[in-house]
Amino acid sequence: MRKFNPTASHSERAVQAWQILVGMAKNRQTSTYKGLSVLMYGKPAAGVLAQILGHIAFYCHQNSLPTLNSIVVGKMRGTPGDEIPLDPTDFDKERERVYAQDWYDIYPPSSVDFATAYAKALISN
């Protein structure tokens, strides 16, 4: 049996985060970065989620899905991080698109799917 802890690549952690975020989206919930890091690492892990959530964002964008990671927000600002590829004026609209999506009808992406999407995004930028 494989586990995510103690060490997993960013693309593998994206698989873990995807599972958590799909459940949250189904329940119309958001999470703070700190809250998500506690769920994933068992403790607050500041600054570790940017690339992990980037994998999810690029996968969603490349597959014409709502940006699942848009339901992860900063505690003080209540919006996703600056590096999330979203138009800041559309956060609420995008969050509603995430909540409306039937995520359980989509096969979960693999770590290879996430790594491929991330690499493709880096090449095109």
DARA-V759888 format. One record per helix or strand of 3 or more residues. SS is the DSSP state (alpha for helix, beta for strand). FROM is the first residue (numbers start at 1). LEN is the number of residues. If there is no record, write none. Layout:
ss,from,len
SS,FROM,LEN
SS,FROM,LEN
//
This chain:
ss,from,len
alpha,10,17
alpha,33,9
alpha,49,14
alpha,68,4
alpha,88,13
alpha,103,3
alpha,111,14
//
